[in-house]
Amino acid sequence: MKFKQKLGILKKYRFIICIIVFAIIKQILVANIPITPYPNQGYDDNMMVDMAVQIRAGDWLGEYTSNTLVKGPFFPFLLAVINYLGFSYIGVMNLIYTIACIYFIYTIKDIFKTKKSLFAIYLVLLFNPVSYAFWTLQRVYRNGITLAQAIVVIGSLFAMYQRRNKKVRDMLHFAIIGGLTLASLWLTREDGIWILPFVLVVTLIVLISILYMNIKEKKKFKITKTLVGKVIVSILPLIILFGSINVIRTINYAKYGVYVYNEINDGYFGKVIKAMYSVKTDEDIQYVTVTRNKLNKIYEYSETLSSIRPQMEASMDAWDYNDRHPGDTQVEDGWFWWALKEAGENAGIYENAQTANEFYRKVYEEIEQAKKDGNLETQMSMPSNLMSPWKASYWVELPKTMIEITWYIINFEDVETVNYAVDIPDDADGIRRFEAFTNNLAVGNTEDTNADYITKYTEKYVDRLNFIGNIYQISGAVIAIIAFICYIIMTMKLIKSKDKSDTLDAWLLITGVGLSLVVLILGVSYNHITSCYSKYYMYLSGAYPLVTIVCIASICYILERINWKKIWKKEKNKK
């Protein structure tokens, strides 16, 4: 093959080649960073590994305890699969995120005029420092997978929207991918509800558009195979979500005897927390809904809860020292439900799932009956079981906190890849267990790089990634401001333009992602002012790719529509 022909092939496929090359570069950069094991985190990291070990052994989530059905099973399942295949945890998690980035730019390729814009979005998404940071990749925990899940769900739903007027098969594979990823997100964390507004709104828009086109083409509403097929495919992500939840419920019923996918959102335990939150008292203690006085009052009308009172009081004393005001005898909302679970464990109600669920059913019914009889005064509760009740002061606190957290996100504050972790326990066996299960080396609990620790050999890899991360931190606020101006210009262009087709899809994508971002920030901000300290990028991990999409897509859209040749000619003529 002649040189010119080879050059022509390279030029033709340069976009794909660049995508692959930078994916490989990212994989190489991340491959040798260490994990940060936390074998002492029985409610977080070590719980995930324990669950993965049981899944790997073919025993689902293992023997039933108070923690077995608290957190979603998807991440432990993924961790077990990675271990079974003998791959590196760090390597696979990064590869999943890279594939998600490539998939996303494929789903939005039709709304930009040039591949330069797609490549810019891809590049900024790909090297997002949260994708390789301490709390979201180096820890063996579930927060890191959220980044990939978020952009795949958003990309899939948007691709379905763009293909709403095409054949059913053009939408089908996006619906399946979007549905499976949505289900994985829902079964990873208990707070995945923030993605639902985007999913429901896009689904509704697609359905309305399909029905409108049917009426327009047939001159009246007419049920056809194509219409039925499109309607089914449009709601397929929600069908897959519902089906997946019931698959997990069925497995849990077969294994533990309770038809729940998660005890927080789907069992009587969560209902008990919500019922307690809905009991009104005159006390107003920051971050605390179930005060000691309220608990004492509930004991009077719940014989079942009163039966574990000694264990409950001891558990409350212990968990008091985990919150923002240790020693005040109260337990903040973020820790209260853990205190209740621990009390139940110590009282022996967790001998099996049926016994525990029956215990909480009785407590729930007793509280509800006391409210019905007027013995307990009620107040409005929130939709989610673990959301603290609304207070008038939140009208001021919530907007302020949302601004604070937004600033935290766009500046990538605290985001760092680490080469040590000072609070890792001196537990050699626990650390080796994490290394063995993840096929990755773990950092030690020292900053002394002269010592013969893993950190001595991983320092250069960590420093390279932090150099990239510093670029995001330095430029974050500036890019966000420019993007906001570009979005305003885009919105004005959409309003004024007679032909809105050129702008509408891009505006809908950016606006939809932006609104999902607002919902996520709203949820974390509410938790921060009501429940427990939440301004951590691990809780906000899903926000970072959304910020990138909103900012870079807005800027690229405007830059594409500037007539650079005309500007260049004017400047040249001036000279």
Buried (B, 14 or more C-beta within 10 A) or exposed (E): EEEEEEEEEEEEEEBEEBBEEBBEEBBEBBBBBBBBBBBBBEEBBBBBBBBBBBBBEEEBBBEBBBBBBBBBBBBBBBBBBBBEEEBBBBBBBBBBBBEBBBBBBBBBEEBBEEBEBBBBBBBBBBBBBBBBBBBBBBBBBBBBBBBBBBBBBBBBBBBBBBBBBEEBEBBBEBBBBBBBBBBBBBBBBBBBBBBBBBBEBBBEBBBEBBBEBBEEEEEEEEEEEEBEBBBEBBBBBBEBBBEBBEEBBEBBBEBBEBBBBBBBBBBBBBBBBBBBBBBBBEEEBEBBBBBBEBBEBBBEBBEBBBBBBEBBBBBBEBBBEBBEBEEBEBBBBBBBBBBBBBBBBBBEBBEBBEBBBBBBBBBBBBBBEBBEEEEBEBEEBBEBBBBBBBBEEBEEBBEEBBEBBBEBBBBBBBBBBBBBBEEBEEBEEBBEBBBEBBBBBBBBBBEEEEEEBBBBBBBEBBEBBBEBBBEBBEBBEEBBEBBEEBBEBBBEBBEEEEEEEBBEBBBBBBBBBBBBBBBBBBBBBBBBBBBBEBBBBBBBBBBBBBBBBBBBBBBBBBBBEEEEEEEEEEEEEEE
